[in-house]
């Protein structure tokens, strides 16, 4: 289990919290009995706008995101499991997210050619960007994190307005929790910065599951089939599927969220 509970996530000094820990009533709560479109949107895109370059696209397939018994499941799949996609299309086809794409133009379409394949994993991601954001406060999440080689959860606070810049993480990003799916004890919790900027602006919630990429798995990881800055990294990840895919065991690969609660200062 990977449970995230009662963690002060406002990116401030401890002294700030000791002096001003007077929280308002809960500003946002979701127990995921149903998917509430007044609280969340799907983030539909091919993540190409940071140095991470995950080996996944985020889409709106019912196989990837659903609610059952009050739990939100975000479940990654092979792109070849989706209707209309096969090995040939991953290597030579086009992935066009069309007008549903929520990213920039380069996040919406990719054409495979040579060793540049389509993202071989498809997953889902949700955000509160158009509905809720906050500057300082406390967030509580009860979740079970995904298991499976080269998977990782995305439990983020993302900058609302990119006040300090659009490129990479100039305007910040806070990881509420992180664990690599194939390293049982490799947990990461974000620490507060002494310098408040860029964490002195509003942030929104963003949750999902992704795979691979260029920054979350160092080249020192055991049995890693790609090097981060090899031009063929995504292809080599996909070519090693017979090694890592057996570790993806059904819904164990899902990010499962029971509830999320936010208090603001």
MOHUPE-V484588 format. One record per pair of residues at least 24 apart in sequence whose ideal C-beta (glycine too) atoms are under 10 Angstrom apart, sorted by the first residue. I is the first residue (numbers start at 0). J is the second residue. D is the distance in Angstrom with one decimal. If there is no record, write none. Layout:
I & J & D
I & J & D
This chain:
0 & 141 & 9.6
0 & 142 & 9.0
0 & 143 & 5.6
0 & 144 & 8.1
0 & 255 & 9.7
1 & 141 & 10.0
1 & 142 & 6.6
1 & 143 & 5.9
1 & 144 & 3.4
1 & 145 & 8.7
1 & 146 & 9.2
1 & 152 & 7.7
1 & 154 & 9.5
1 & 176 & 6.7
1 & 177 & 9.6
1 & 178 & 5.9
1 & 186 & 7.7
1 & 254 & 9.2
1 & 255 & 9.5
2 & 140 & 8.4
2 & 141 & 5.9
2 & 142 & 6.9
2 & 143 & 7.6
2 & 144 & 8.9
2 & 176 & 9.1
2 & 257 & 9.0
3 & 138 & 8.4
3 & 139 & 7.5
3 & 140 & 4.3
3 & 141 & 7.0
3 & 142 & 5.8
3 & 143 & 9.9
3 & 144 & 8.6
3 & 152 & 9.6
3 & 154 & 6.9
3 & 175 & 6.1
3 & 176 & 4.9
3 & 188 & 9.1
3 & 256 & 9.5
3 & 259 & 9.2
4 & 139 & 5.9
4 & 140 & 7.5
4 & 141 & 6.6
4 & 142 & 9.6
5 & 137 & 7.6
5 & 138 & 9.2
5 & 139 & 5.6
5 & 140 & 9.8
5 & 260 & 9.7
6 & 137 & 7.5
6 & 138 & 7.0
6 & 139 & 7.4
6 & 140 & 8.5
6 & 175 & 7.2
6 & 176 & 8.3
6 & 188 & 7.6
6 & 189 & 9.6
7 & 135 & 9.4
7 & 136 & 8.3
7 & 137 & 5.2
7 & 138 & 8.4
7 & 139 & 10.0
7 & 191 & 8.8
7 & 262 & 9.7
7 & 264 & 9.9
8 & 133 & 9.9
8 & 135 & 9.3
8 & 136 & 7.6
8 & 137 & 6.7
8 & 138 & 4.9
8 & 139 & 9.4
8 & 140 & 9.6
8 & 156 & 6.6
8 & 173 & 6.3
8 & 174 & 9.7
8 & 175 & 6.1
8 & 188 & 9.6
8 & 189 & 7.8
8 & 191 & 9.1
8 & 198 & 9.9
8 & 202 & 8.9
8 & 261 & 9.1
9 & 133 & 8.6
9 & 134 & 7.7
9 & 135 & 4.0
9 & 136 & 5.6
9 & 137 & 7.1
9 & 138 & 8.9
9 & 156 & 9.5
9 & 173 & 9.3
9 & 191 & 8.1
9 & 198 & 8.0
9 & 202 & 9.4
9 & 262 & 10.0
9 & 263 & 8.9
9 & 264 & 6.7
10 & 134 & 9.7
10 & 135 & 8.3
10 & 156 & 8.4
10 & 171 & 7.7
10 & 173 & 6.2
10 & 189 & 7.9
10 & 190 & 8.9
10 & 191 & 5.2
10 & 192 & 6.1
10 & 194 & 9.8
10 & 195 & 7.1
10 & 196 & 9.8
10 & 197 & 8.9
10 & 198 & 3.4
10 & 199 & 8.2
10 & 202 & 8.6
11 & 135 & 6.6
11 & 191 & 6.0
11 & 192 & 8.8
11 & 193 & 9.7
11 & 195 & 6.7
11 & 198 & 7.6
11 & 199 & 8.8
11 & 264 & 9.2
12 & 191 & 6.4
12 & 192 & 8.9
12 & 193 & 6.8
12 & 195 & 8.4
13 & 191 & 7.4
15 & 135 & 8.1
15 & 191 & 8.8
15 & 195 & 9.0
15 & 264 & 9.1
16 & 135 & 9.1
16 & 137 & 9.0
16 & 191 & 9.2
16 & 264 & 8.8
19 & 135 & 8.2
19 & 264 & 6.2
20 & 137 & 8.6
20 & 264 & 7.9
21 & 262 & 10.0
21 & 264 & 7.0
22 & 135 & 9.7
22 & 136 & 6.7
22 & 137 & 6.1
22 & 261 & 9.7
22 & 262 & 4.0
22 & 263 & 7.0
22 & 264 & 6.3
23 & 133 & 9.7
23 & 136 & 8.0
23 & 261 & 9.9
23 & 262 & 6.2
23 & 263 & 5.3
23 & 264 & 7.2
24 & 262 & 7.5
24 & 263 & 9.3
25 & 137 & 9.8
25 & 139 & 9.3
25 & 260 & 5.5
25 & 261 & 6.8
25 & 262 & 5.8
25 & 263 & 9.1
26 & 131 & 7.2
26 & 132 & 10.0
26 & 133 & 6.5
26 & 136 & 7.4
26 & 260 & 8.8
26 & 261 & 5.2
26 & 262 & 6.5
26 & 263 & 4.9
27 & 127 & 7.3
27 & 130 & 8.6
27 & 131 & 5.1
27 & 132 & 9.6
27 & 133 & 8.0
27 & 136 & 9.6
27 & 138 & 8.9
27 & 204 & 8.0
27 & 259 & 7.3
27 & 260 & 7.1
27 & 261 & 4.2
27 & 262 & 8.8
27 & 263 & 8.8
28 & 139 & 9.3
28 & 258 & 7.1
28 & 259 & 7.2
28 & 260 & 4.8
28 & 261 & 7.5
28 & 262 & 9.7
29 & 71 & 8.3
29 & 127 & 9.3
29 & 131 & 9.9
29 & 204 & 9.5
29 & 256 & 8.5
29 & 257 & 10.0
29 & 258 & 6.6
29 & 259 & 5.4
29 & 260 & 8.2
29 & 261 & 9.5
30 & 69 & 6.2
30 & 70 & 9.6
30 & 71 & 9.6
30 & 141 & 9.7
30 & 256 & 9.7
30 & 257 & 7.5
30 & 258 & 4.8
30 & 259 & 8.6
30 & 260 & 9.1
31 & 66 & 5.5
31 & 67 & 9.5
31 & 68 & 9.6
31 & 69 & 5.9
31 & 70 & 6.3
31 & 71 & 4.3
31 & 72 & 9.4
31 & 255 & 9.6
31 & 256 & 6.3
31 & 257 & 7.1
31 & 258 & 6.8
31 & 259 & 8.3
32 & 66 & 7.4
32 & 68 & 9.3
32 & 69 & 5.4
32 & 70 & 9.8
32 & 71 & 9.9
32 & 258 & 9.9
33 & 66 & 6.5
33 & 69 & 9.4
34 & 64 & 8.1
34 & 65 & 8.4
34 & 66 & 5.8
34 & 71 & 7.6
34 & 125 & 8.6
35 & 130 & 9.2
36 & 130 & 9.1
37 & 130 & 6.7
37 & 131 & 9.8
38 & 125 & 9.1
38 & 127 & 6.5
38 & 129 & 9.9
38 & 130 & 5.5
38 & 131 & 6.8
38 & 204 & 9.4
38 & 259 & 9.5
39 & 71 & 9.3
39 & 125 & 4.6
39 & 126 & 6.9
39 & 127 & 6.2
39 & 128 & 9.4
39 & 129 & 9.1
39 & 130 & 6.9
39 & 131 & 9.1
39 & 204 & 8.5
39 & 205 & 9.9
39 & 206 & 8.7
40 & 101 & 7.2
40 & 124 & 9.7
40 & 125 & 6.8
40 & 126 & 5.8
40 & 127 & 7.8
40 & 128 & 6.7
40 & 129 & 5.6
40 & 130 & 7.3
41 & 99 & 8.2
41 & 101 & 7.3
41 & 123 & 6.6
41 & 124 & 7.1
41 & 125 & 6.0
41 & 126 & 8.1
41 & 207 & 9.7
42 & 100 & 9.7
42 & 101 & 5.4
42 & 102 & 7.8
42 & 106 & 9.7
42 & 123 & 8.2
42 & 124 & 4.2
42 & 125 & 6.7
42 & 126 & 5.1
42 & 128 & 8.0
42 & 153 & 9.7
42 & 157 & 9.5
42 & 205 & 6.8
42 & 206 & 9.4
42 & 207 & 7.2
43 & 96 & 5.7
43 & 97 & 9.2
43 & 98 & 9.9
43 & 99 & 5.1
43 & 100 & 5.5
43 & 101 & 5.1
43 & 102 & 7.6
43 & 106 & 9.0
43 & 107 & 8.5
43 & 123 & 8.6
43 & 124 & 8.2
44 & 96 & 6.6
44 & 99 & 9.4
44 & 100 & 5.6
44 & 101 & 5.7
44 & 102 & 3.2
44 & 103 & 8.1
44 & 105 & 9.5
44 & 106 & 3.9
44 & 107 & 6.6
44 & 124 & 8.4
45 & 94 & 6.8
45 & 95 & 9.9
45 & 96 & 7.0
45 & 100 & 8.3
45 & 102 & 7.1
45 & 105 & 8.1
45 & 106 & 5.2
45 & 107 & 7.0
45 & 108 & 7.7
45 & 109 & 5.6
45 & 117 & 8.6
45 & 118 & 6.0
46 & 102 & 7.7
46 & 106 & 6.8
46 & 118 & 8.4
46 & 124 & 8.7
46 & 153 & 9.6
46 & 207 & 9.6
46 & 209 & 7.4
46 & 212 & 8.3
47 & 102 & 7.8
47 & 103 & 8.3
47 & 105 & 5.3
47 & 106 & 5.4
47 & 107 & 9.4
47 & 109 & 7.9
47 & 118 & 9.4
48 & 102 & 6.9
48 & 103 & 6.2
48 & 105 & 7.2
48 & 106 & 6.1
48 & 165 & 8.1
48 & 166 & 8.3
48 & 167 & 8.2
49 & 166 & 8.5
49 & 167 & 5.4
49 & 168 & 6.8
49 & 172 & 8.6
49 & 212 & 9.2
49 & 213 & 9.1
49 & 214 & 8.3
50 & 166 & 9.5
50 & 167 & 5.7
50 & 168 & 8.5
50 & 212 & 9.0
50 & 213 & 6.1
50 & 214 & 6.0
50 & 227 & 9.5
50 & 228 & 10.0
51 & 153 & 9.9
51 & 167 & 9.0
51 & 168 & 9.4
51 & 172 & 10.0
51 & 209 & 8.2
51 & 211 & 9.4
51 & 212 & 4.7
51 & 213 & 5.9
51 & 214 & 5.0
51 & 215 & 6.9
52 & 118 & 9.3
52 & 211 & 8.6
52 & 212 & 5.7
52 & 213 & 5.0
52 & 214 & 8.4
52 & 227 & 9.2
52 & 232 & 8.3
52 & 233 & 8.0
53 & 118 & 7.4
53 & 120 & 8.0
53 & 122 & 8.7
53 & 151 & 8.8
53 & 153 & 8.8
53 & 207 & 9.6
53 & 208 & 9.9
53 & 209 & 4.2
53 & 210 & 6.5
53 & 211 & 6.2
53 & 212 & 4.2
53 & 213 & 8.4
53 & 214 & 9.3
53 & 215 & 8.2
53 & 233 & 9.5
54 & 116 & 9.2
54 & 117 & 9.9
54 & 118 & 5.6
54 & 119 & 6.2
54 & 120 & 5.6
54 & 149 & 8.0
54 & 209 & 7.8
54 & 210 & 5.3
54 & 211 & 3.4
54 & 212 & 6.1
54 & 213 & 9.2
54 & 225 & 8.7
54 & 232 & 8.1
54 & 233 & 5.1
54 & 234 & 9.8
54 & 236 & 5.4
54 & 237 & 7.6
55 & 118 & 5.2
55 & 119 & 8.0
55 & 120 & 3.9
55 & 121 & 6.5
55 & 122 & 5.1
55 & 123 & 9.7
55 & 124 & 9.3
55 & 150 & 9.4
55 & 153 & 10.0
55 & 207 & 8.8
55 & 208 & 8.1
55 & 209 & 4.7
55 & 210 & 5.1
55 & 211 & 7.3
55 & 212 & 8.2
55 & 233 & 10.0
56 & 94 & 6.4
56 & 96 & 7.4
56 & 100 & 10.0
56 & 106 & 9.1
56 & 109 & 8.2
56 & 117 & 7.8
56 & 118 & 4.5
56 & 119 & 9.3
56 & 120 & 7.6
56 & 121 & 5.5
56 & 122 & 7.6
56 & 123 & 9.7
56 & 124 & 9.8
56 & 209 & 9.6
57 & 96 & 9.0
57 & 100 & 9.8
57 & 101 & 8.7
57 & 102 & 8.8
57 & 106 & 9.3
57 & 118 & 9.4
57 & 120 & 10.0
57 & 121 & 7.9
57 & 122 & 5.9
57 & 123 & 5.8
57 & 124 & 4.3
57 & 125 & 9.2
57 & 153 & 9.3
57 & 207 & 6.3
57 & 208 & 9.3
57 & 209 & 8.0
58 & 94 & 9.1
58 & 96 & 7.0
58 & 99 & 8.4
58 & 100 & 9.6
58 & 118 & 10.0
58 & 121 & 5.5
58 & 122 & 7.8
58 & 123 & 6.7
58 & 124 & 9.2
59 & 96 & 9.4
59 & 99 & 6.9
59 & 121 & 10.0
59 & 123 & 6.9
60 & 121 & 6.5
60 & 122 & 9.1
60 & 123 & 7.4
61 & 123 & 9.6
62 & 121 & 8.5
62 & 123 & 9.3
63 & 121 & 6.4
63 & 122 & 5.7
63 & 123 & 4.2
63 & 124 & 9.4
63 & 207 & 9.5
63 & 208 & 8.7
63 & 253 & 9.2
64 & 122 & 8.4
64 & 123 & 3.9
64 & 124 & 8.7
64 & 125 & 7.4
64 & 207 & 9.0
64 & 208 & 9.7
64 & 253 & 9.4
64 & 254 & 9.8
65 & 123 & 9.3
65 & 253 & 9.4
66 & 256 & 9.6
67 & 250 & 9.3
67 & 255 & 9.4
68 & 257 & 9.8
69 & 256 & 10.0
69 & 257 & 6.9
69 & 258 & 8.4
70 & 141 & 9.7
70 & 142 & 9.3
70 & 143 & 8.5
70 & 250 & 9.9
70 & 253 & 9.1
70 & 255 & 5.2
70 & 256 & 6.9
70 & 257 & 5.8
70 & 258 & 9.3
71 & 123 & 9.9
71 & 125 & 8.1
71 & 142 & 8.8
71 & 206 & 8.1
71 & 253 & 9.1
71 & 254 & 8.0
71 & 255 & 7.0
71 & 256 & 4.4
71 & 257 & 8.1
71 & 258 & 9.2
71 & 259 & 9.1
72 & 123 & 9.3
72 & 143 & 9.8
72 & 208 & 9.6
72 & 250 & 6.6
72 & 252 & 9.9
72 & 253 & 4.6
72 & 254 & 7.5
72 & 255 & 5.7
72 & 256 & 8.3
73 & 122 & 6.6
73 & 123 & 5.2
73 & 124 & 7.4
73 & 125 & 7.6
73 & 142 & 9.9
73 & 145 & 8.3
73 & 152 & 8.6
73 & 153 & 8.7
73 & 206 & 6.8
73 & 207 & 5.7
73 & 208 & 5.0
73 & 209 & 9.9
73 & 252 & 9.6
73 & 253 & 6.0
73 & 254 & 4.5
73 & 255 & 8.0
73 & 256 & 7.7
74 & 121 & 9.9
74 & 122 & 7.5
74 & 123 & 7.9
74 & 145 & 8.4
74 & 208 & 7.3
74 & 247 & 9.7
74 & 249 & 8.8
74 & 250 & 6.5
74 & 251 & 9.7
74 & 252 & 6.3
74 & 253 & 4.1
74 & 254 & 8.0
74 & 255 & 9.1
75 & 120 & 5.5
75 & 121 & 7.1
75 & 122 & 4.1
75 & 123 & 8.4
75 & 145 & 7.4
75 & 147 & 7.9
75 & 150 & 6.3
75 & 180 & 9.6
75 & 207 & 9.0
75 & 208 & 5.0
75 & 209 & 7.4
75 & 210 & 6.0
75 & 247 & 7.7
75 & 252 & 5.8
75 & 253 & 7.8
75 & 254 & 8.9
76 & 120 & 7.2
76 & 121 & 5.5
76 & 122 & 7.3
76 & 123 & 9.7
76 & 247 & 9.0
76 & 252 & 8.7
77 & 119 & 6.5
77 & 120 & 6.6
77 & 121 & 7.6
77 & 210 & 9.9
77 & 237 & 9.2
77 & 240 & 7.6
77 & 244 & 7.2
77 & 247 & 8.6
78 & 116 & 9.5
78 & 117 & 6.5
78 & 118 & 6.8
78 & 119 & 5.3
78 & 120 & 6.5
78 & 121 & 4.9
78 & 237 & 9.4
79 & 119 & 7.5
79 & 121 & 9.4
79 & 237 & 9.8
79 & 240 & 9.3
80 & 121 & 8.0
81 & 121 & 6.0
84 & 117 & 8.0
84 & 119 & 9.4
84 & 121 & 8.4
86 & 116 & 9.7
86 & 119 & 9.5
86 & 237 & 9.1
87 & 111 & 9.6
88 & 116 & 9.7
88 & 117 & 7.1
89 & 116 & 5.3
89 & 117 & 4.9
89 & 118 & 8.6
89 & 119 & 5.7
89 & 233 & 10.0
89 & 234 & 9.5
89 & 237 & 7.1
90 & 114 & 8.9
90 & 115 & 9.4
90 & 116 & 5.4
90 & 117 & 7.9
90 & 119 & 9.7
90 & 234 & 8.3
90 & 237 & 8.8
91 & 116 & 8.7
91 & 117 & 9.1
92 & 116 & 9.2
92 & 117 & 6.3
93 & 117 & 7.8
94 & 118 & 7.1
94 & 121 & 9.2
101 & 126 & 8.4
101 & 128 & 8.7
101 & 129 & 9.6
103 & 165 & 9.0
111 & 234 & 9.8
113 & 230 & 9.5
113 & 231 & 9.3
113 & 234 & 9.1
114 & 229 & 9.6
114 & 230 & 6.8
114 & 231 & 4.6
114 & 232 & 9.4
114 & 233 & 8.3
114 & 234 & 4.7
114 & 235 & 8.8
115 & 230 & 8.2
115 & 231 & 8.7
115 & 233 & 7.6
115 & 234 & 7.7
116 & 231 & 9.3
116 & 233 & 5.8
116 & 234 & 5.4
116 & 236 & 9.4
116 & 237 & 6.2
116 & 238 & 9.6
117 & 233 & 8.9
117 & 237 & 9.4
118 & 209 & 9.6
118 & 210 & 8.8
118 & 211 & 8.9
118 & 233 & 7.2
118 & 237 & 9.3
119 & 210 & 8.4
119 & 211 & 8.7
119 & 233 & 7.2
119 & 234 & 9.0
119 & 236 & 7.3
119 & 237 & 4.5
119 & 238 & 9.8
119 & 240 & 7.7
120 & 149 & 8.9
120 & 150 & 8.7
120 & 208 & 9.1
120 & 209 & 7.5
120 & 210 & 4.5
120 & 211 & 7.3
120 & 233 & 9.8
120 & 236 & 8.9
120 & 237 & 8.9
120 & 247 & 9.8
121 & 210 & 9.8
122 & 150 & 9.1
122 & 153 & 8.9
122 & 207 & 6.1
122 & 208 & 5.0
122 & 209 & 6.0
122 & 210 & 7.4
122 & 252 & 9.5
122 & 253 & 9.7
122 & 254 & 9.0
123 & 206 & 9.2
123 & 207 & 6.2
123 & 208 & 7.7
123 & 254 & 9.4
124 & 153 & 6.5
124 & 155 & 9.3
124 & 205 & 6.5
124 & 206 & 6.8
124 & 207 & 3.1
124 & 208 & 8.0
124 & 209 & 8.0
124 & 254 & 9.8
125 & 153 & 9.9
125 & 204 & 8.2
125 & 205 & 7.3
125 & 206 & 5.5
125 & 207 & 6.9
125 & 256 & 9.4
126 & 155 & 8.8
126 & 157 & 7.0
126 & 203 & 6.1
126 & 204 & 6.6
126 & 205 & 4.5
126 & 206 & 7.7
126 & 207 & 8.8
127 & 156 & 10.0
127 & 157 & 9.3
127 & 159 & 9.6
127 & 202 & 9.7
127 & 203 & 4.7
127 & 204 & 4.5
127 & 205 & 7.7
127 & 206 & 9.2
127 & 259 & 9.3
127 & 261 & 9.0
128 & 157 & 7.2
128 & 158 & 9.9
128 & 159 & 6.8
128 & 202 & 9.8
128 & 203 & 4.7
128 & 204 & 8.5
128 & 205 & 7.5
129 & 159 & 9.9
129 & 203 & 8.6
130 & 203 & 8.1
130 & 204 & 9.4
131 & 159 & 9.9
131 & 201 & 9.8
131 & 203 & 6.5
131 & 204 & 7.2
131 & 261 & 7.5
131 & 263 & 9.9
132 & 156 & 9.0
132 & 157 & 9.0
132 & 158 & 9.1
132 & 159 & 4.6
132 & 160 & 9.0
132 & 200 & 9.2
132 & 201 & 4.3
132 & 202 & 6.1
132 & 203 & 4.2
132 & 204 & 8.3
132 & 261 & 9.8
132 & 263 & 9.8
133 & 159 & 9.3
133 & 201 & 6.4
133 & 202 & 6.9
133 & 203 & 8.1
133 & 204 & 9.2
133 & 261 & 6.3
133 & 262 & 8.8
133 & 263 & 4.6
133 & 264 & 8.4
134 & 159 & 9.2
134 & 198 & 8.9
134 & 199 & 7.4
134 & 200 & 6.8
134 & 201 & 5.1
134 & 202 & 7.4
134 & 263 & 7.4
134 & 264 & 7.8
135 & 198 & 9.1
135 & 199 & 8.8
135 & 201 & 9.6
135 & 202 & 9.6
135 & 262 & 9.9
135 & 263 & 6.8
135 & 264 & 4.3
136 & 202 & 9.7
136 & 261 & 6.1
136 & 262 & 5.2
136 & 263 & 4.0
136 & 264 & 5.2
137 & 260 & 8.5
137 & 261 & 7.3
137 & 262 & 4.6
137 & 263 & 8.2
137 & 264 & 8.1
138 & 173 & 9.6
138 & 175 & 6.7
138 & 202 & 9.9
138 & 204 & 7.7
138 & 259 & 7.1
138 & 260 & 7.1
138 & 261 & 5.1
138 & 262 & 7.8
138 & 263 & 9.8
139 & 258 & 7.9
139 & 259 & 7.2
139 & 260 & 4.5
139 & 261 & 7.8
139 & 262 & 8.1
140 & 175 & 6.6
140 & 176 & 7.9
140 & 204 & 9.0
140 & 206 & 8.5
140 & 256 & 6.7
140 & 257 & 8.3
140 & 258 & 7.3
140 & 259 & 4.9
140 & 260 & 7.8
140 & 261 & 9.4
141 & 255 & 9.3
141 & 256 & 7.3
141 & 257 & 4.1
141 & 258 & 5.4
141 & 259 & 8.1
141 & 260 & 9.1
142 & 175 & 9.2
142 & 176 & 7.9
142 & 206 & 8.4
142 & 254 & 6.5
142 & 255 & 6.3
142 & 256 & 4.6
142 & 257 & 6.7
142 & 258 & 8.7
142 & 259 & 8.3
143 & 250 & 9.7
143 & 251 & 9.0
143 & 253 & 8.0
143 & 254 & 7.5
143 & 255 & 4.3
143 & 256 & 8.2
143 & 257 & 8.1
144 & 176 & 7.1
144 & 177 & 8.7
144 & 178 & 5.3
144 & 179 & 9.7
144 & 180 & 7.8
144 & 186 & 9.0
144 & 208 & 8.9
144 & 253 & 9.4
144 & 254 & 6.4
144 & 255 & 8.3
145 & 178 & 8.5
145 & 179 & 9.8
145 & 180 & 5.3
145 & 208 & 5.3
145 & 209 & 9.6
145 & 210 & 9.4
145 & 247 & 9.0
145 & 250 & 9.4
145 & 251 & 7.3
145 & 252 & 5.0
145 & 253 & 5.9
145 & 254 & 5.3
145 & 255 & 8.4
146 & 178 & 9.0
146 & 179 & 9.8
146 & 180 & 5.1
146 & 181 & 8.0
146 & 183 & 8.7
146 & 246 & 7.7
146 & 247 & 8.3
146 & 248 & 7.3
146 & 250 & 9.9
146 & 251 & 4.7
146 & 252 & 6.4
146 & 253 & 9.2
147 & 179 & 9.9
147 & 180 & 4.5
147 & 181 & 6.9
147 & 208 & 9.4
147 & 210 & 8.4
147 & 243 & 7.6
147 & 244 & 8.4
147 & 245 & 9.4
147 & 246 & 5.0
147 & 247 & 4.1
147 & 248 & 7.0
147 & 249 & 9.8
147 & 251 & 6.8
147 & 252 & 4.4
147 & 253 & 9.5
148 & 179 & 8.8
148 & 180 & 6.3
148 & 181 & 4.0
148 & 182 & 9.4
148 & 210 & 8.9
148 & 211 & 9.8
148 & 216 & 9.6
148 & 220 & 9.5
148 & 222 & 8.1
148 & 223 & 9.2
148 & 224 & 9.5
148 & 239 & 9.3
148 & 242 & 7.8
148 & 243 & 3.8
148 & 244 & 8.1
148 & 245 & 8.7
148 & 246 & 4.4
148 & 247 & 7.4
148 & 252 & 9.8
149 & 179 & 7.9
149 & 180 & 6.7
149 & 181 & 6.5
149 & 209 & 9.5
149 & 210 & 5.2
149 & 211 & 5.2
149 & 212 & 8.7
149 & 215 & 8.8
149 & 216 & 6.4
149 & 220 & 8.6
149 & 222 & 10.0
149 & 223 & 7.9
149 & 224 & 8.6
149 & 225 & 9.2
149 & 236 & 7.1
149 & 239 & 9.1
149 & 243 & 5.7
149 & 244 & 9.8
149 & 246 & 8.7
149 & 247 & 9.3
150 & 178 & 9.5
150 & 179 & 7.7
150 & 180 & 3.5
150 & 181 & 7.6
150 & 208 & 6.3
150 & 209 & 7.5
150 & 210 & 5.3
150 & 211 & 8.7
150 & 215 & 9.8
150 & 243 & 9.1
150 & 246 & 8.8
150 & 247 & 7.4
150 & 251 & 9.7
150 & 252 & 6.0
150 & 253 & 9.6
150 & 254 & 9.1
151 & 177 & 6.5
151 & 178 & 7.1
151 & 179 & 5.7
151 & 180 & 6.2
151 & 181 & 9.5
151 & 182 & 9.8
151 & 185 & 9.6
151 & 187 & 9.6
151 & 207 & 9.9
151 & 208 & 7.4
151 & 209 & 6.2
151 & 210 & 7.4
151 & 211 & 8.9
151 & 212 & 8.2
151 & 215 & 5.3
151 & 216 & 8.1
151 & 254 & 9.6
152 & 176 & 6.9
152 & 177 & 6.8
152 & 178 & 6.9
152 & 179 & 9.6
152 & 180 & 8.4
152 & 206 & 7.9
152 & 207 & 7.7
152 & 208 & 5.9
152 & 209 & 8.3
152 & 253 & 9.8
152 & 254 & 5.0
152 & 256 & 9.7
153 & 177 & 8.7
153 & 205 & 6.6
153 & 206 & 6.4
153 & 207 & 4.2
153 & 208 & 6.5
153 & 209 & 5.8
153 & 215 & 9.8
153 & 254 & 7.9
154 & 204 & 8.4
154 & 205 & 8.1
154 & 206 & 5.8
154 & 207 & 8.6
154 & 208 & 9.8
154 & 254 & 7.8
154 & 256 & 8.7
154 & 259 & 9.4
155 & 189 & 9.6
155 & 202 & 8.6
155 & 203 & 9.0
155 & 204 & 7.5
155 & 205 & 4.4
155 & 206 & 7.5
155 & 207 & 8.4
156 & 189 & 8.8
156 & 198 & 8.8
156 & 201 & 9.6
156 & 202 & 4.0
156 & 203 & 7.1
156 & 204 & 6.6
156 & 205 & 7.5
157 & 202 & 6.1
157 & 203 & 5.6
157 & 204 & 7.8
157 & 205 & 4.7
158 & 197 & 6.8
158 & 198 & 8.8
158 & 200 & 5.9
158 & 201 & 7.6
158 & 202 & 5.9
158 & 203 & 8.2
159 & 200 & 6.8
159 & 201 & 4.3
159 & 202 & 6.3
159 & 203 & 5.5
160 & 200 & 6.4
160 & 201 & 7.0
160 & 202 & 9.9
161 & 197 & 9.1
161 & 200 & 8.8
162 & 196 & 8.8
162 & 197 & 6.8
162 & 199 & 8.6
162 & 200 & 4.8
162 & 201 & 8.8
163 & 196 & 6.6
163 & 197 & 4.3
163 & 198 & 9.9
163 & 199 & 9.5
163 & 200 & 7.7
164 & 197 & 8.4
168 & 197 & 8.4
169 & 197 & 7.0
170 & 196 & 9.3
170 & 197 & 4.9
170 & 198 & 9.3
170 & 200 & 7.0
170 & 202 & 9.3
171 & 196 & 8.3
171 & 197 & 4.0
171 & 198 & 5.4
171 & 199 & 9.3
171 & 200 & 7.7
171 & 202 & 7.6
172 & 197 & 9.3
172 & 198 & 9.7
172 & 202 & 8.5
172 & 205 & 8.8
173 & 198 & 7.2
173 & 202 & 6.7
174 & 215 & 9.9
175 & 204 & 8.7
175 & 205 & 9.8
175 & 206 & 9.0
175 & 259 & 9.8
177 & 215 & 7.7
179 & 215 & 7.0
179 & 216 & 6.6
179 & 217 & 9.9
179 & 220 & 7.7
180 & 208 & 8.9
180 & 210 & 8.4
180 & 216 & 10.0
180 & 243 & 9.6
180 & 246 & 7.8
180 & 247 & 8.5
180 & 251 & 9.0
180 & 252 & 7.3
181 & 216 & 8.7
181 & 220 & 7.9
181 & 221 & 8.4
181 & 222 & 8.5
181 & 223 & 9.4
181 & 243 & 7.8
181 & 246 & 6.5
182 & 216 & 9.0
182 & 220 & 7.5
182 & 221 & 8.6
185 & 216 & 9.9
185 & 220 & 9.3
187 & 215 & 9.3
204 & 259 & 7.0
204 & 261 & 7.6
206 & 254 & 6.8
206 & 256 & 6.6
206 & 259 & 8.0
207 & 254 & 7.1
208 & 252 & 7.5
208 & 253 & 7.0
208 & 254 & 4.7
209 & 254 & 9.9
210 & 236 & 8.0
210 & 243 & 9.1
210 & 247 & 9.3
210 & 252 & 9.3
211 & 235 & 9.9
211 & 236 & 5.0
211 & 237 & 9.1
211 & 243 & 9.4
212 & 236 & 9.2
